[in-house]
């Protein structure tokens, strides 16, 4: 049975994240120190102590989430005396989690990953004036019905589109605030059982992020990518990828493109993956993966007990 590691996206951040790991593992301490140095700020202090309002900022949340994921990866490699490529067959990540996945596979250095995510967070935040964009989670309806909903709800000269296809009956839409609110109002007519406006600072994964895409195109082009030790299942293609040139392109396009998580997990299963482990803070992806395919063993690894158990089992 094949195994995959997957890495969480924004929303998993919480004050105190990673603090227990530094008390028990030198590998975690070294990861946080390297990221602090790369960003010229004490991100680890913000992660451990808050305030929450600062940690929630996109430019801080994105590298912070990656930091905990990579601390966990370095602990597994250091304590288990094995490279990740000897333990798993595929990696994937949800939105910013793709950067964590690439770092875990040895393609991007830890410092470069942190800097890219900080730039990504800032550029996404700055792409749309605060209050003009919105995102909403829609529960209980099919992908096709939501496609019709956004088409019917988008106001003239505005944007409203599917941002995340997370799991069957769980999608996220993104765009101009008025159009997203219009979609929420109409959602019952399209089979939606529950519609929730998300507490986000910008409308991610829609064409309003075009300015951020152009910023990141330049930043990504300048970063040195090494050959991947493992194939990464891309958000945009939902297919395993190893070609560096294509991966650069997909990372850029992902900023405005839809996260095809449901299809990505289905593809992993189709490639023989029977166990998927979420690496880092939270259990969001583990929950989605169980909804997508109950035949896959889905679990998360976010604390010392989880890591110890995994190291004993491999």
Beta strands, then each sheet from edge to edge (+ up, - down):
strand 1: 2-7
strand 2: 90-93
strand 3: 133-139
strand 4: 160-167
strand 5: 170-176
strand 6: 194-197
strand 7: 231-233
strand 8: 240-241
strand 9: 273-279
strand 10: 297-301
sheet 1: 8+ 7- 2- 1- 9- 10-
sheet 2: 4+ 5- 3+ 6-
end
